[in-house]
Amino acid sequence: MNLPKLPRPALVALAIAAVLLLLFLAFRDDPVAVDAALVTRGPLRVTVDEDGEARVRKRFVMAAPTTGRLLRIAVDEGDPVEAGAVLAHIQPVPLDARDHAGAQARLEAAEATKRSADARVAQSRATLEQARRKVTRADQLLEAGTLSTEEYEQALLGETSSEQEHEAARFAAQAAESEEAAARAALLASGTPQPGPGAPDGGCAGSACFHVLSPISGRVLRVLEESERIVTAGLPLLVVGDPSALEIVVDVLSTDAVRISPGATLLVEDWGGEQALEARVRQVEPSGFTKISALGVEEQRVNVIADLLAPAPGLGDGYRVEARIVVWEADDVLRVPASALFRQGKRWSVFVLDAGRARLRAVDVGERGTLQVQVREGLTEGELVIVHPSDRVADGVRVGTTPVDQGS
């Protein structure tokens, strides 16, 4: 069969079209390889992440009540002690008239401190009784449906805080009583030495002697002076505390501290256990301090103190932890990966995938989590955005995508 013969102009046009097609295929840019992630809806949590420290909440530093000879301390770090147990023995040196007057003044000051501590115990007891009455009324209002769950939880938190404050006041009163006894005992050496109560090891038998007593039942956290030597009044000797009552202390930037309020959730991670521990913020200290960062920059920091909600086996005083303090959370928000956002002028922008091409779009963002950011305007659920866009990505550029794990 004979094919029809094309006219010469048609052949020239076909040849030109073929050449142009070959040039287009040869010189066109390959698609830019990018990673993409979906815009999704779901929960979002905003946290302040910092290193923290676990410490014993009820810590008491036992100091020498008077100048004298400290006998060798027999207890070791970690030893359990009962309230009133003898921790150290001091033989005071004879006092001259001036020292006697100073010892008398310290005794009067210790007595005044004891009266003040007793008054705080009475005040904290009244506050605790009021908090318990408030919880009782909150129970009734909650059953009647006229009280929100949040207000009821605040009432419970107030009762717990009042109980802890009352307990701390009682321990402070015991410590003040010990200080009063110490100041009184210091006057024993002002006159003729008299036989004091014999020590368990007989070290103070037959001389004016003072026994440093433990104000609480707990453990010896640290022995600061082990050997026998002459010590001055006020020199720290031991640290005792109750290691079962731990608190978490985290120093945060002052700009983050203003977003943290008492009652906020604090998650303790990387403390050595398999699961994260939960704590509640008890106090954001009202005064900040200056701290030099690892880069040598001066920062204003604020201590945030939280109470563990459950015991942590193995966690001890001075142990390092990583803390995440929740400052905002919601169950259903429109989210985009934080790595997809970048600044375009004064606004945040993203590259959205549209028919194989990158399209620049401005967005309005809200709260920022660790990996996800809340989107208020500019995106819809299910759209694909480019994460970690390189300088090769521009508005209208052809792209080839690879899906990535968006995290949480």
PyMOL commands that set and color helices and strands:
alter all, ss='L'
color gray80, all
select helices_A, chain A and resi 8-27+97-144+149-190+254-257+338-340
alter helices_A, ss='H'
color red, helices_A
select strands_A, chain A and resi 32-38+40-56+59-63+68-70+80-81+86-92+210-213+218-223+229-231+236-241+246-253+265-269+277-284+289-292+298-308+320-337+342-344+347-354+357-368+372-377+384-387+399-403
alter strands_A, ss='S'
color yellow, strands_A
deselect
rebuild
show_as cartoon
